[in-house]
Amino acid sequence: MPALALALYLAGITVTFGIRTWMHLRRTGDSGVRRPATPLGSAPWWSSVLFGTALLLGVVAPALAVAGVSTPPTTLDQPGISAGGFLIAIIGFTGIVAAQAAMGSSWRIGVDDAERTRLVTTGVFGFVRNPIFTAMIAAFAGLTLMVPTWPQFLGLAALVAAVEIQVRAIEEPYLARTHGSDYAAYASRAGRFLPNIGRIKATGHTG
């Protein structure tokens, strides 16, 4: 199972980041990747570090398991758990691709404060504001069930922390500044990561 998890992770990353970026560049003439300079210790810096840590551990954790260096506890090393994790990971990676496609030319990795893209509010985005991140966490959670070792759990924790910082401290303020009342209305009806959860009310409080 660790070998399968490693192969699935590498294939998923290649499709959702590598091929997706290439396709976006070919279609629009722009890679969609935005990585402005970030001050040490700032929210964007922490987000980048944690994302990088998660991506690295996504490779290292199953590789260590394949090598026999890191093994899952007996209680979690069960065929049913591994099979469920495989299914969740497949659904997660599929969800990433579908949500990326739904964004069309507005798809980006990172934020450029000087840029204004179309606010996507239809399809799955009508229910969840960040379906790509939701699907990413689901995919990584599935991989963690396939390889339930401490490095894999650490990678999952790093990813969740990175997503929380990216969304709450970077993307939501940017979208609020850029789209104003349109984003406020959208955020009041669509959940942050799950439907109806994390909606931003007019008073600024989340529901």
Phi and psi restraints in degrees (value plus and minus 20) as a CYANA .aco file:
   2 PRO   PHI     -78.3   -38.3
   2 PRO   PSI     -58.4   -18.4
   3 ALA   PHI     -85.1   -45.1
   3 ALA   PSI     -60.3   -20.3
   4 LEU   PHI     -85.6   -45.6
   4 LEU   PSI     -61.4   -21.4
   5 ALA   PHI     -82.4   -42.4
   5 ALA   PSI     -62.2   -22.2
   6 LEU   PHI     -83.4   -43.4
   6 LEU   PSI     -65.1   -25.1
   7 ALA   PHI     -84.1   -44.1
   7 ALA   PSI     -61.9   -21.9
   8 LEU   PHI     -85.0   -45.0
   8 LEU   PSI     -61.6   -21.6
   9 TYR   PHI     -83.5   -43.5
   9 TYR   PSI     -67.4   -27.4
  10 LEU   PHI     -83.1   -43.1
  10 LEU   PSI     -60.2   -20.2
  11 ALA   PHI     -85.6   -45.6
  11 ALA   PSI     -62.9   -22.9
  12 GLY   PHI     -84.0   -44.0
  12 GLY   PSI     -63.5   -23.5
  13 ILE   PHI     -85.7   -45.7
  13 ILE   PSI     -59.5   -19.5
  14 THR   PHI     -82.2   -42.2
  14 THR   PSI     -63.4   -23.4
  15 VAL   PHI     -92.6   -52.6
  15 VAL   PSI     -69.7   -29.7
  16 THR   PHI     -96.8   -56.8
  16 THR   PSI     -43.8    -3.8
  17 PHE   PHI    -133.0   -93.0
  17 PHE   PSI     -74.0   -34.0
  18 GLY   PHI     -86.5   -46.5
  18 GLY   PSI     -81.0   -41.0
  19 ILE   PHI     -86.5   -46.5
  19 ILE   PSI     -59.2   -19.2
  20 ARG   PHI     -80.8   -40.8
  20 ARG   PSI     -63.9   -23.9
  21 THR   PHI     -83.4   -43.4
  21 THR   PSI     -62.7   -22.7
  22 TRP   PHI     -82.0   -42.0
  22 TRP   PSI     -63.0   -23.0
  23 MET   PHI     -84.8   -44.8
  23 MET   PSI     -60.8   -20.8
  24 HIS   PHI     -85.5   -45.5
  24 HIS   PSI     -61.5   -21.5
  25 LEU   PHI     -82.9   -42.9
  25 LEU   PSI     -63.2   -23.2
  26 ARG   PHI     -86.9   -46.9
  26 ARG   PSI     -56.0   -16.0
  27 ARG   PHI    -100.2   -60.2
  27 ARG   PSI     -57.2   -17.2
  28 THR   PHI    -133.8   -93.8
  28 THR   PSI     -33.6     6.4
  29 GLY   PHI      61.3   101.3
  29 GLY   PSI     -10.8    29.2
  30 ASP   PHI    -157.4  -117.4
  30 ASP   PSI     112.2   152.2
  31 SER   PHI     -87.9   -47.9
  31 SER   PSI     -43.5    -3.5
  32 GLY   PHI      63.7   103.7
  32 GLY   PSI     -22.1    17.9
  33 VAL   PHI    -108.5   -68.5
  33 VAL   PSI     105.8   145.8
  34 ARG   PHI    -143.7  -103.7
  34 ARG   PSI      93.1   133.1
  35 ARG   PHI    -153.5  -113.5
  35 ARG   PSI      52.4    92.4
  36 PRO   PHI     -88.2   -48.2
  36 PRO   PSI     138.9   178.9
  37 ALA   PHI     -81.2   -41.2
  37 ALA   PSI     116.9   156.9
  38 THR   PHI    -144.7  -104.7
  38 THR   PSI     113.7   153.7
  39 PRO   PHI     -83.4   -43.4
  39 PRO   PSI     123.6   163.6
  40 LEU   PHI     -77.4   -37.4
  40 LEU   PSI     108.7   148.7
  41 GLY   PHI      66.6   106.6
  41 GLY   PSI     -23.2    16.8
  42 SER   PHI     -97.2   -57.2
  42 SER   PSI     149.3   189.3
  43 ALA   PHI     -79.3   -39.3
  43 ALA   PSI     -65.9   -25.9
  44 PRO   PHI     -81.7   -41.7
  44 PRO   PSI     -55.0   -15.0
  45 TRP   PHI     -84.2   -44.2
  45 TRP   PSI     -68.0   -28.0
  46 TRP   PHI     -83.0   -43.0
  46 TRP   PSI     -60.3   -20.3
  47 SER   PHI     -80.1   -40.1
  47 SER   PSI     -65.8   -25.8
  48 SER   PHI     -83.4   -43.4
  48 SER   PSI     -63.9   -23.9
  49 VAL   PHI     -82.7   -42.7
  49 VAL   PSI     -64.3   -24.3
  50 LEU   PHI     -90.3   -50.3
  50 LEU   PSI     -58.9   -18.9
  51 PHE   PHI     -81.8   -41.8
  51 PHE   PSI     -64.8   -24.8
  52 GLY   PHI     -81.1   -41.1
  52 GLY   PSI     -60.8   -20.8
  53 THR   PHI     -82.2   -42.2
  53 THR   PSI     -64.9   -24.9
  54 ALA   PHI     -83.0   -43.0
  54 ALA   PSI     -65.0   -25.0
  55 LEU   PHI     -82.6   -42.6
  55 LEU   PSI     -60.3   -20.3
  56 LEU   PHI     -86.6   -46.6
  56 LEU   PSI     -65.5   -25.5
  57 LEU   PHI     -87.3   -47.3
  57 LEU   PSI     -45.1    -5.1
  58 GLY   PHI     -80.7   -40.7
  58 GLY   PSI     -46.9    -6.9
  59 VAL   PHI    -112.2   -72.2
  59 VAL   PSI     -66.4   -26.4
  60 VAL   PHI     -84.7   -44.7
  60 VAL   PSI     -63.5   -23.5
  61 ALA   PHI     -79.7   -39.7
  61 ALA   PSI     -73.8   -33.8
  62 PRO   PHI     -87.7   -47.7
  62 PRO   PSI     -49.9    -9.9
  63 ALA   PHI     -84.5   -44.5
  63 ALA   PSI     -61.4   -21.4
  64 LEU   PHI     -83.9   -43.9
  64 LEU   PSI     -56.9   -16.9
  65 ALA   PHI     -88.3   -48.3
  65 ALA   PSI     -60.2   -20.2
  66 VAL   PHI     -80.7   -40.7
  66 VAL   PSI     -59.7   -19.7
  67 ALA   PHI     -97.5   -57.5
  67 ALA   PSI     -27.4    12.6
  68 GLY   PHI      60.2   100.2
  68 GLY   PSI     -10.9    29.1
  69 VAL   PHI     -96.2   -56.2
  69 VAL   PSI     -57.0   -17.0
  70 SER   PHI    -146.1  -106.1
  70 SER   PSI     105.7   145.7
  71 THR   PHI    -144.1  -104.1
  71 THR   PSI     126.9   166.9
  72 PRO   PHI     -91.9   -51.9
  72 PRO   PSI     133.4   173.4
  73 PRO   PHI     -85.3   -45.3
  73 PRO   PSI     130.2   170.2
  74 THR   PHI     -77.5   -37.5
  74 THR   PSI     -57.0   -17.0
  75 THR   PHI     -84.3   -44.3
  75 THR   PSI     -46.2    -6.2
  76 LEU   PHI    -122.2   -82.2
  76 LEU   PSI     -34.6     5.4
  77 ASP   PHI    -106.7   -66.7
  77 ASP   PSI      52.3    92.3
  78 GLN   PHI    -145.0  -105.0
  78 GLN   PSI     122.0   162.0
  79 PRO   PHI     -76.6   -36.6
  79 PRO   PSI     -59.5   -19.5
  80 GLY   PHI     -84.2   -44.2
  80 GLY   PSI     -61.3   -21.3
  81 ILE   PHI     -86.6   -46.6
  81 ILE   PSI     -63.4   -23.4
  82 SER   PHI     -83.6   -43.6
  82 SER   PSI     -62.6   -22.6
  83 ALA   PHI     -85.1   -45.1
  83 ALA   PSI     -61.2   -21.2
  84 GLY   PHI     -83.4   -43.4
  84 GLY   PSI     -60.2   -20.2
  85 GLY   PHI     -83.3   -43.3
  85 GLY   PSI     -60.7   -20.7
  86 PHE   PHI     -80.7   -40.7
  86 PHE   PSI     -64.3   -24.3
  87 LEU   PHI     -83.8   -43.8
  87 LEU   PSI     -63.2   -23.2
  88 ILE   PHI     -84.0   -44.0
  88 ILE   PSI     -61.1   -21.1
  89 ALA   PHI     -83.5   -43.5
  89 ALA   PSI     -62.3   -22.3
  90 ILE   PHI     -82.3   -42.3
  90 ILE   PSI     -65.1   -25.1
  91 ILE   PHI     -82.3   -42.3
  91 ILE   PSI     -61.1   -21.1
  92 GLY   PHI     -82.6   -42.6
  92 GLY   PSI     -69.5   -29.5
  93 PHE   PHI     -85.3   -45.3
  93 PHE   PSI     -57.3   -17.3
  94 THR   PHI     -83.3   -43.3
  94 THR   PSI     -60.4   -20.4
  95 GLY   PHI     -83.9   -43.9
  95 GLY   PSI     -57.0   -17.0
  96 ILE   PHI     -80.8   -40.8
  96 ILE   PSI     -69.0   -29.0
  97 VAL   PHI     -81.5   -41.5
  97 VAL   PSI     -64.0   -24.0
  98 ALA   PHI     -84.7   -44.7
  98 ALA   PSI     -62.5   -22.5
  99 ALA   PHI     -89.4   -49.4
  99 ALA   PSI     -57.8   -17.8
 100 GLN   PHI     -81.1   -41.1
 100 GLN   PSI     -63.7   -23.7
 101 ALA   PHI     -84.4   -44.4
 101 ALA   PSI     -56.6   -16.6
 102 ALA   PHI     -85.3   -45.3
 102 ALA   PSI     -45.9    -5.9
 103 MET   PHI     -96.5   -56.5
 103 MET   PSI     -41.1    -1.1
 104 GLY   PHI      38.5    78.5
 104 GLY   PSI    -154.0  -114.0
 105 SER   PHI     -91.8   -51.8
 105 SER   PSI     -29.9    10.1
 106 SER   PHI    -104.1   -64.1
 106 SER   PSI     -25.5    14.5
 107 TRP   PHI     -83.2   -43.2
 107 TRP   PSI     113.5   153.5
 108 ARG   PHI    -163.0  -123.0
 108 ARG   PSI     132.8   172.8
 109 ILE   PHI    -131.3   -91.3
 109 ILE   PSI      90.0   130.0
 110 GLY   PHI      74.9   114.9
 110 GLY   PSI     159.0   199.0
 111 VAL   PHI    -151.4  -111.4
 111 VAL   PSI     116.2   156.2
 112 ASP   PHI    -137.2   -97.2
 112 ASP   PSI      92.7   132.7
 113 ASP   PHI     -79.4   -39.4
 113 ASP   PSI     -45.3    -5.3
 114 ALA   PHI    -105.7   -65.7
 114 ALA   PSI     -23.0    17.0
 115 GLU   PHI    -124.4   -84.4
 115 GLU   PSI     123.8   163.8
 116 ARG   PHI    -144.4  -104.4
 116 ARG   PSI      95.9   135.9
 117 THR   PHI    -130.4   -90.4
 117 THR   PSI     145.1   185.1
 118 ARG   PHI     -85.3   -45.3
 118 ARG   PSI     117.0   157.0
 119 LEU   PHI    -101.8   -61.8
 119 LEU   PSI      94.5   134.5
 120 VAL   PHI    -109.0   -69.0
 120 VAL   PSI     100.8   140.8
 121 THR   PHI    -151.4  -111.4
 121 THR   PSI      -8.9    31.1
 122 THR   PHI    -128.2   -88.2
 122 THR   PSI     152.1   192.1
 123 GLY   PHI      43.6    83.6
 123 GLY   PSI    -158.8  -118.8
 124 VAL   PHI     -83.3   -43.3
 124 VAL   PSI     -45.9    -5.9
 125 PHE   PHI     -89.0   -49.0
 125 PHE   PSI     -34.4     5.6
 126 GLY   PHI     -92.9   -52.9
 126 GLY   PSI     -36.9     3.1
 127 PHE   PHI    -130.3   -90.3
 127 PHE   PSI     -54.0   -14.0
 128 VAL   PHI    -153.5  -113.5
 128 VAL   PSI     112.8   152.8
 129 ARG   PHI     -99.5   -59.5
 129 ARG   PSI     -43.8    -3.8
 130 ASN   PHI    -150.3  -110.3
 130 ASN   PSI      38.0    78.0
 131 PRO   PHI     -84.4   -44.4
 131 PRO   PSI     -47.6    -7.6
 132 ILE   PHI     -84.0   -44.0
 132 ILE   PSI     -65.8   -25.8
 133 PHE   PHI     -87.1   -47.1
 133 PHE   PSI     -57.3   -17.3
 134 THR   PHI     -79.2   -39.2
 134 THR   PSI     -65.8   -25.8
 135 ALA   PHI     -87.7   -47.7
 135 ALA   PSI     -55.8   -15.8
 136 MET   PHI     -81.5   -41.5
 136 MET   PSI     -65.8   -25.8
 137 ILE   PHI     -84.9   -44.9
 137 ILE   PSI     -59.6   -19.6
 138 ALA   PHI     -82.1   -42.1
 138 ALA   PSI     -64.3   -24.3
 139 ALA   PHI     -81.6   -41.6
 139 ALA   PSI     -64.0   -24.0
 140 PHE   PHI     -89.6   -49.6
 140 PHE   PSI     -55.4   -15.4
 141 ALA   PHI     -84.4   -44.4
 141 ALA   PSI     -59.8   -19.8
 142 GLY   PHI     -82.5   -42.5
 142 GLY   PSI     -63.2   -23.2
 143 LEU   PHI     -82.7   -42.7
 143 LEU   PSI     -54.0   -14.0
 144 THR   PHI     -87.9   -47.9
 144 THR   PSI     -55.5   -15.5
 145 LEU   PHI     -89.8   -49.8
 145 LEU   PSI     -49.7    -9.7
 146 MET   PHI     -92.9   -52.9
 146 MET   PSI     -55.5   -15.5
 147 VAL   PHI    -151.7  -111.7
 147 VAL   PSI      57.1    97.1
 148 PRO   PHI    -100.5   -60.5
 148 PRO   PSI      45.7    85.7
 149 THR   PHI    -128.6   -88.6
 149 THR   PSI     144.5   184.5
 150 TRP   PHI     -84.1   -44.1
 150 TRP   PSI     -55.7   -15.7
 151 PRO   PHI     -83.9   -43.9
 151 PRO   PSI     -54.9   -14.9
 152 GLN   PHI     -89.4   -49.4
 152 GLN   PSI     -61.9   -21.9
 153 PHE   PHI     -83.6   -43.6
 153 PHE   PSI     -58.0   -18.0
 154 LEU   PHI     -83.6   -43.6
 154 LEU   PSI     -59.9   -19.9
 155 GLY   PHI     -83.4   -43.4
 155 GLY   PSI     -61.1   -21.1
 156 LEU   PHI     -83.1   -43.1
 156 LEU   PSI     -63.4   -23.4
 157 ALA   PHI     -82.9   -42.9
 157 ALA   PSI     -60.6   -20.6
 158 ALA   PHI     -83.7   -43.7
 158 ALA   PSI     -60.4   -20.4
 159 LEU   PHI     -84.8   -44.8
 159 LEU   PSI     -66.3   -26.3
 160 VAL   PHI     -80.7   -40.7
 160 VAL   PSI     -63.8   -23.8
 161 ALA   PHI     -83.2   -43.2
 161 ALA   PSI     -62.4   -22.4
 162 ALA   PHI     -82.2   -42.2
 162 ALA   PSI     -63.8   -23.8
 163 VAL   PHI     -83.5   -43.5
 163 VAL   PSI     -63.8   -23.8
 164 GLU   PHI     -80.4   -40.4
 164 GLU   PSI     -64.6   -24.6
 165 ILE   PHI     -86.3   -46.3
 165 ILE   PSI     -66.3   -26.3
 166 GLN   PHI     -79.6   -39.6
 166 GLN   PSI     -64.3   -24.3
 167 VAL   PHI     -95.8   -55.8
 167 VAL   PSI     -71.8   -31.8
 168 ARG   PHI     -95.9   -55.9
 168 ARG   PSI     -58.9   -18.9
 169 ALA   PHI    -116.3   -76.3
 169 ALA   PSI     -37.5     2.5
 170 ILE   PHI    -140.6  -100.6
 170 ILE   PSI     -80.2   -40.2
 171 GLU   PHI     -94.7   -54.7
 171 GLU   PSI     -63.1   -23.1
 172 GLU   PHI     -83.6   -43.6
 172 GLU   PSI     -65.8   -25.8
 173 PRO   PHI     -80.9   -40.9
 173 PRO   PSI     -59.4   -19.4
 174 TYR   PHI     -82.6   -42.6
 174 TYR   PSI     -67.0   -27.0
 175 LEU   PHI     -85.5   -45.5
 175 LEU   PSI     -56.3   -16.3
 176 ALA   PHI     -85.4   -45.4
 176 ALA   PSI     -61.0   -21.0
 177 ARG   PHI     -88.4   -48.4
 177 ARG   PSI     -59.5   -19.5
 178 THR   PHI     -98.1   -58.1
 178 THR   PSI     -61.8   -21.8
 179 HIS   PHI    -129.7   -89.7
 179 HIS   PSI     -24.8    15.2
 180 GLY   PHI      31.7    71.7
 180 GLY   PSI    -144.6  -104.6
 181 SER   PHI     -85.0   -45.0
 181 SER   PSI     -48.9    -8.9
 182 ASP   PHI     -83.2   -43.2
 182 ASP   PSI     -63.7   -23.7
 183 TYR   PHI     -90.6   -50.6
 183 TYR   PSI     -57.6   -17.6
 184 ALA   PHI     -79.7   -39.7
 184 ALA   PSI     -63.3   -23.3
 185 ALA   PHI     -86.4   -46.4
 185 ALA   PSI     -61.1   -21.1
 186 TYR   PHI     -84.5   -44.5
 186 TYR   PSI     -66.4   -26.4
 187 ALA   PHI     -87.0   -47.0
 187 ALA   PSI     -40.8    -0.8
 188 SER   PHI     -98.8   -58.8
 188 SER   PSI     -35.1     4.9
 189 ARG   PHI    -136.8   -96.8
 189 ARG   PSI     -39.2     0.8
 190 ALA   PHI    -128.9   -88.9
 190 ALA   PSI     116.9   156.9
 191 GLY   PHI     -90.5   -50.5
 191 GLY   PSI     143.5   183.5
 192 ARG   PHI     -91.7   -51.7
 192 ARG   PSI     -75.0   -35.0
 193 PHE   PHI    -141.7  -101.7
 193 PHE   PSI     -43.8    -3.8
 194 LEU   PHI    -152.6  -112.6
 194 LEU   PSI     131.4   171.4
 195 PRO   PHI     -75.2   -35.2
 195 PRO   PSI     113.7   153.7
 196 ASN   PHI      49.5    89.5
 196 ASN   PSI     -20.2    19.8
 197 ILE   PHI    -132.1   -92.1
 197 ILE   PSI     106.1   146.1
 198 GLY   PHI      66.9   106.9
 198 GLY   PSI      -0.8    39.2
 199 ARG   PHI     -89.1   -49.1
 199 ARG   PSI     125.1   165.1
 200 ILE   PHI    -121.0   -81.0
 200 ILE   PSI      92.6   132.6
 201 LYS   PHI     -95.4   -55.4
 201 LYS   PSI     147.1   187.1
 202 ALA   PHI     -79.8   -39.8
 202 ALA   PSI     -46.8    -6.8
 203 THR   PHI     -98.6   -58.6
 203 THR   PSI     -29.1    10.9
 204 GLY   PHI      78.4   118.4
 204 GLY   PSI     -25.3    14.7
 205 HIS   PHI    -109.6   -69.6
 205 HIS   PSI     132.8   172.8
 206 THR   PHI    -116.2   -76.2
 206 THR   PSI     127.3   167.3
